[in-house]
Amino acid sequence: MSPDTPPAPSGPLATPARTGPLAMPARTGPLAGVRVLDLTAVVLGPLATQVLADFGADVIKLEPPEGDLMRANGVSRKRGMSSIFLAINRNKRSLVLDLKRPEGLAAVQRLLPTVDVLVHNMRTAAIERLGLGYAACAALNPRLVYCVATGFGEDGPEAGQPAFDDVIQAACGLAGLLGHESGEPAYVPSLIADKTTGLALANAVLAALFERTRSGLGQHVEVPMFETMVAFTLAEHLGGRTFVPPEGPAGYARLLAGGRRPVPTRDGHIAMLPYTGEHWRRFFARAGREDLCGKYAVDDRHARNAQIQALYAEMAAITRGFDTAELLALCRELDIPATRIVAIDELPDHPHLQAVGLFQHQQHPTVGPIVAVRPPTRFGRTPAELALPAPELGEHSAQLLREAGFSEDEISTLRTQHIIPPKEAAP
């Protein structure tokens, strides 16, 4: 927004002068008044747009007639409403359009001037074929923040190659790191590349929206999975390759040496991390092994890290003499960071998470009772919220088209032509 442009009624980030049928649903988050057209699918993009939706943005989830593929992945009580879909598509409204038909494209083109952000994770060639490339969209809305998640950066030789979480975990060095000791590469049993890049995508949208408050202009933003995850992995692992010429190979030696690992007790394991020299001195003193403080020079971080495997072996020999509860109590007394090893199935019943209300029981209108994870970020004045349940396929199609100025006759015609569903799902 230029300095002499009056701010939008709903906030400086939003497209100004929205009145009448385009008024936003009442939301409390810091992005209330911002409208997002979400053409993403699976995990990366939907997680990013859910962050924006949780923060108050009105997110229009545009789906093809067959729906987002993730509607079928995970545990399902009702067809098309899987556990994963429910987890990353709340606070959105679903619009179904067949973009391969000219009438579907025309409907999106009428929507574009009403939105602040368009997000997609299609290959560039595919979105250009649909007629929704950046140039075409910016011509209809010069204030549009057009954010695309690619697999590999568009200006490199891998541009356009298919990319999924496993592929990127392998390409960015993460799978190799997990196999460093065993020689057998492995994947993190979590969609870490998708989710990390999704968070980066949400951050990029926020930054571009902030810049727009100064310039008044939108822009094209690219968030490539490969480059994002390489930066993520090398934050601590660039190592000797930081310097020119290199001072050694890449890698954070203390982690690659495998020193840190859960420590054994008489009846299990805990995560225990004496992090400072003071921590180590307190622990060894309580164990009656003050001699180890000098042996491992615990107050000299460089010397301590150089012997980290042996140091952890000494610690493990001591912790085997404690029950899990005893060792956790000792760590609490000595102010040493520690926790029991928590299984994922235990998390919904974790006392701390129960106390802060992270898990909230809801009644989904078509799925029934569900457990939802509330937005973890807390805003003191403009709280994020669980405002809308994850939508049924096409649930809000007619509603959204009405808001964009479509008449009932036009909507009826689109239904007859099978551009939108014959009728909306029951809310």
C-alpha positions in Angstrom: 0.0 0.0 0.0 1.4 3.4 -0.9 1.7 6.0 1.8 -1.2 8.1 0.5 -3.5 5.1 0.1 -6.1 4.8 3.0 -5.8 1.6 5.0 -8.3 -1.2 4.4 -11.2 -1.2 6.9 -10.2 -4.8 8.0 -6.5 -4.1 8.4 -3.5 -3.0 6.4 -2.8 -6.4 4.9 -6.2 -6.9 3.2 -7.3 -5.9 -0.2 -9.2 -2.6 0.3 -12.8 -1.6 -0.4 -14.4 -5.0 0.2 -18.1 -4.3 0.9 -21.5 -6.0 0.6 -21.4 -9.7 -0.5 -17.5 -9.9 -0.2 -17.5 -9.0 3.6 -15.3 -11.5 5.5 -16.7 -13.9 8.1 -16.0 -12.6 11.6 -12.6 -13.9 12.8 -10.4 -13.0 15.7 -6.9 -13.8 14.4 -4.2 -11.3 13.3 -4.9 -12.1 9.7 -8.6 -11.4 9.9 -9.6 -9.7 6.6 -7.0 -11.4 4.5 -8.4 -13.7 1.8 -6.4 -16.7 0.4 -7.1 -18.8 -2.6 -5.6 -22.2 -1.9 -4.9 -24.4 -4.8 -2.6 -26.7 -2.9 -3.1 -30.4 -2.0 -1.7 -33.3 0.0 0.4 -32.0 3.1 2.9 -29.2 2.4 0.5 -26.6 1.0 -2.5 -27.4 3.1 -0.4 -27.2 6.3 0.9 -23.7 5.2 -2.6 -22.4 4.4 -4.0 -23.8 7.7 -1.4 -21.7 9.6 -2.8 -18.7 7.7 -6.4 -19.8 8.4 -5.7 -20.4 12.1 -4.4 -16.9 12.2 -7.7 -15.6 10.9 -7.4 -15.6 7.1 -10.4 -16.6 5.0 -8.9 -19.5 3.1 -10.8 -20.8 0.1 -9.7 -24.4 -0.6 -10.1 -24.9 -4.3 -10.4 -28.6 -5.1 -10.9 -30.6 -8.3 -14.1 -32.7 -8.5 -12.3 -35.7 -7.1 -11.0 -33.8 -4.1 -7.7 -33.5 -2.4 -5.8 -36.8 -2.5 -5.2 -36.5 1.3 -9.0 -37.0 1.9 -8.3 -40.7 1.5 -5.0 -41.0 3.6 -4.9 -41.8 7.2 -7.7 -43.2 9.4 -11.3 -42.6 8.2 -14.7 -42.8 9.9 -16.4 -41.2 6.9 -15.2 -41.5 3.3 -13.3 -38.4 2.1 -12.7 -37.1 5.6 -9.5 -38.8 6.8 -7.6 -38.1 10.0 -4.8 -36.3 8.1 -7.3 -34.2 6.1 -9.1 -33.2 9.3 -5.8 -32.3 10.9 -4.6 -29.8 8.2 -7.7 -28.4 6.6 -9.7 -26.8 9.4 -10.7 -23.1 9.3 -11.1 -23.4 5.4 -14.0 -23.3 3.1 -14.1 -25.8 0.2 -14.9 -24.7 -3.4 -15.0 -27.4 -6.1 -14.4 -26.3 -9.6 -13.3 -28.2 -12.7 -10.4 -26.0 -13.9 -10.0 -28.1 -17.0 -13.2 -26.6 -18.3 -13.3 -23.0 -19.6 -16.2 -22.3 -17.3 -14.2 -23.3 -14.3 -11.3 -21.1 -15.3 -13.7 -18.2 -15.8 -15.1 -18.7 -12.3 -11.6 -18.5 -10.8 -10.8 -15.5 -12.8 -13.8 -13.7 -11.2 -12.6 -14.8 -7.8 -9.0 -13.5 -8.2 -9.7 -9.8 -7.8 -11.3 -10.6 -4.4 -8.3 -12.3 -2.9 -5.0 -11.2 -1.4 -3.0 -14.4 -1.8 -2.9 -17.3 -4.2 -1.0 -20.4 -3.1 -0.3 -23.5 -5.2 2.1 -26.4 -5.3 1.6 -27.5 -9.0 4.4 -27.7 -11.4 4.8 -24.5 -13.3 4.0 -26.1 -16.7 0.8 -27.5 -15.3 -0.5 -24.3 -13.8 0.4 -22.4 -17.0 -1.6 -24.8 -19.0 -4.6 -24.1 -16.7 -4.2 -20.4 -17.5 -3.4 -19.5 -13.9 0.3 -18.7 -14.1 1.6 -15.6 -12.3 1.4 -13.2 -15.2 -2.2 -14.1 -16.0 -3.2 -13.8 -12.3 -1.3 -10.6 -11.7 -3.0 -9.0 -14.7 -6.3 -9.5 -12.9 -5.0 -8.5 -9.5 -1.7 -6.5 -9.3 -1.9 -6.6 -5.5 -1.9 -10.4 -5.5 0.7 -12.3 -3.5 1.3 -15.3 -5.7 3.2 -18.0 -3.7 4.2 -21.3 -5.2 5.9 -24.3 -3.5 8.1 -26.1 -6.0 10.1 -29.3 -5.6 13.3 -27.8 -6.9 14.0 -24.1 -7.7 12.8 -23.0 -11.1 16.2 -21.7 -12.2 18.1 -25.0 -11.7 18.6 -28.1 -13.8 16.2 -30.1 -11.5 13.3 -27.7 -12.1 10.0 -29.4 -12.8 11.1 -32.8 -11.4 8.6 -34.6 -9.2 9.3 -34.1 -5.5 7.7 -35.8 -2.5 8.8 -36.0 1.1 10.9 -39.1 0.7 12.7 -37.8 -2.3 13.5 -34.5 -0.6 14.6 -36.2 2.6 17.1 -38.1 0.5 18.2 -35.2 -1.7 18.8 -32.8 1.1 21.1 -35.1 3.0 18.8 -36.0 5.8 18.3 -39.7 5.0 22.1 -40.0 4.8 22.5 -38.4 8.2 20.1 -40.9 9.7 22.3 -43.7 8.3 25.6 -42.1 9.3 26.4 -44.7 11.9 24.7 -47.8 10.4 25.6 -47.2 6.8 21.9 -47.7 6.0 20.1 -44.5 5.0 16.7 -44.0 6.5 13.8 -41.6 6.5 12.5 -39.7 9.5 9.1 -41.4 10.2 7.4 -38.0 9.8 6.6 -35.9 6.8 9.3 -33.5 7.9 10.2 -32.1 4.5 6.6 -31.4 3.7 5.9 -29.8 7.1 9.1 -27.8 7.3 8.6 -26.4 3.8 5.0 -25.7 4.7 6.0 -23.5 7.6 8.5 -21.8 5.3 5.7 -21.2 2.8 3.5 -19.6 5.5 6.3 -17.4 6.6 6.9 -16.3 3.0 3.3 -15.3 2.5 3.4 -13.3 5.7 6.6 -11.5 4.6 5.1 -10.7 1.2 1.9 -9.4 2.7 3.9 -7.2 5.1 5.9 -5.8 2.1 2.7 -5.1 0.3 1.6 -2.7 3.1 4.6 -0.5 2.0 4.6 -0.9 -1.8 0.9 -1.6 -2.5 2.0 -4.3 -4.9 1.9 -8.0 -5.0 4.7 -10.3 -6.2 5.7 -13.8 -7.2 7.1 -15.8 -4.4 8.8 -19.3 -4.8 9.5 -21.7 -1.9 11.4 -24.7 -3.2 11.4 -27.8 -1.1 14.9 -28.9 -1.9 16.6 -25.6 -1.2 14.5 -25.1 1.9 15.4 -28.5 3.3 19.1 -28.1 2.4 19.2 -24.9 4.4 17.4 -26.6 7.2 19.8 -29.5 7.3 23.0 -27.5 6.9 22.1 -25.0 9.7 24.4 -27.0 12.0 25.9 -29.4 9.4 27.7 -27.1 7.0 30.7 -27.6 9.3 34.1 -27.2 7.7 32.6 -26.4 4.3 31.6 -23.0 5.9 35.1 -21.7 5.1 37.0 -21.0 1.9 39.1 -23.1 1.5 37.2 -25.7 3.6 38.5 -26.4 7.1 37.2 -30.0 6.8 34.1 -31.9 5.7 30.5 -30.9 6.2 28.9 -32.2 9.4 28.4 -31.3 13.1 30.9 -33.8 14.6 29.3 -34.0 18.0 26.0 -35.2 16.4 27.6 -37.4 13.8 29.7 -39.1 16.6 26.4 -40.4 18.0 27.2 -39.2 21.5 23.7 -38.1 22.6 21.1 -40.8 22.9 18.5 -41.7 25.4 20.1 -43.0 28.6 19.2 -46.3 30.2 17.6 -46.8 33.6 16.8 -50.0 35.5 13.3 -50.1 34.0 13.6 -48.2 30.6 15.1 -45.0 29.2 14.8 -41.3 29.6 16.1 -38.3 27.6 18.7 -36.5 29.8 20.8 -33.6 28.7 23.5 -32.2 31.0 24.2 -29.2 28.9 26.7 -27.1 30.9 29.7 -27.8 32.9 27.7 -27.0 36.0 25.2 -29.7 35.1 27.9 -32.3 34.7 29.6 -31.4 38.0 26.3 -31.6 39.9 25.4 -35.0 38.4 28.9 -36.6 38.9 29.0 -35.2 42.5 25.6 -36.7 43.3 26.8 -40.0 41.9 30.1 -39.9 43.9 32.2 -39.6 40.7 33.7 -36.2 41.0 36.8 -37.6 39.4 35.1 -37.7 36.1 34.8 -33.9 36.1 38.5 -33.6 35.7 38.9 -36.6 33.4 36.5 -35.1 30.9 37.3 -31.4 31.5 33.6 -30.8 31.8 34.0 -27.0 32.2 35.8 -26.8 28.8 33.1 -27.1 26.2 35.6 -27.9 23.3 37.3 -30.6 25.3 34.0 -32.0 26.6 32.6 -32.3 23.0 35.8 -33.9 21.8 35.1 -36.8 24.2 31.3 -36.8 24.0 30.9 -40.6 23.3 33.0 -41.6 26.2 31.3 -39.0 28.5 27.9 -40.3 27.6 29.1 -43.9 28.2 30.1 -42.9 31.7 26.8 -41.2 32.3 24.9 -44.3 31.1 26.9 -46.6 33.4 25.6 -44.4 36.3 22.0 -44.0 35.2 21.5 -47.8 34.9 21.6 -47.8 38.7 18.4 -45.6 38.9 14.8 -46.3 38.3 13.2 -44.0 35.7 11.2 -42.1 38.3 14.2 -41.7 40.6 16.4 -40.4 37.8 13.8 -37.9 36.6 13.4 -36.6 40.1 17.1 -36.2 40.5 17.3 -34.3 37.2 14.5 -32.0 38.3 16.3 -31.4 41.6 19.6 -30.6 39.9 17.9 -28.5 37.1 19.2 -30.9 34.4 16.9 -31.0 31.3 15.2 -34.4 31.2 12.0 -36.1 30.3 10.6 -39.6 29.9 10.4 -41.0 26.4 6.8 -40.3 25.3 5.0 -42.5 22.8 2.9 -40.7 20.3 -0.2 -42.5 21.5 0.4 -41.0 24.9 0.5 -37.4 23.8 -3.3 -36.7 23.9 -3.2 -37.6 27.6 0.1 -35.8 28.5 -0.6 -33.8 31.7 1.1 -30.6 30.4 -0.8 -30.7 27.1 -4.0 -31.4 29.0 -3.4 -28.4 31.2 -2.8 -26.0 28.3 -5.7 -27.3 26.4 -3.8 -28.3 23.3 -6.2 -31.0 22.4 -9.8 -29.9 22.0 -12.9 -32.1 21.7 -15.2 -31.0 18.9 -18.4 -32.2 17.2 -17.7 -32.2 13.5 -21.0 -31.8 11.7 -20.6 -34.9 9.4 -17.8 -36.9 11.0 -19.0 -36.7 14.6 -16.9 -36.3 17.8 -13.2 -35.6 17.0 -10.1 -34.4 18.8 -8.5 -31.3 17.3 -5.1 -29.8 18.0 -5.6 -26.1 18.6 -3.2 -23.5 17.1 -0.2 -23.7 19.4 0.7 -20.0 18.9 -0.9 -17.6 21.4 -1.7 -14.0 20.5 -2.6 -11.9 23.4 -4.9 -9.5 21.7 -5.9 -11.3 18.4 -6.2 -15.0 19.3 -6.0 -17.7 16.7 -9.0 -20.0 16.9 -10.7 -23.2 15.8 -13.5 -21.4 13.9 -14.5 -23.9 11.2 -14.2 -27.7 11.0 -12.4 -29.2 8.0 -14.9 -29.0 5.1 -16.7 -31.6 3.1 -15.8 -31.7 -0.5 -17.3 -28.6 -2.2 -19.3 -27.7 1.0 -19.1 -24.0 0.4 -19.1 -23.8 -3.4 -22.3 -21.9 -4.0 -21.7 -19.7 -0.9 -18.3 -18.6 -2.2 -19.5 -18.0 -5.7 -22.3 -15.8 -4.3 -19.8 -13.8 -2.4 -17.9 -13.3 -5.6 -21.0 -11.8 -7.3 -22.4 -14.9 -9.1 -26.2 -14.9 -9.5 -28.3 -17.9 -8.6 -28.9 -18.5 -12.3 -25.1 -18.6 -13.0 -24.6 -21.0 -10.1 -27.4 -23.2 -11.3 -25.8 -23.3 -14.8 -22.4 -24.2 -13.4 -24.1 -27.1 -11.5 -25.9 -28.3 -14.6 -22.6 -28.2 -16.5 -20.9 -30.2 -13.7 -18.4 -27.4 -13.2 -19.3 -27.3 -9.5 -21.0 -30.2 -7.6 -24.7 -30.8 -8.1 -25.4 -29.7 -4.6 -23.3 -28.8 -1.6 -22.6 -31.2 1.2 -24.7 -30.9 4.3 -22.9 -28.5 6.7 
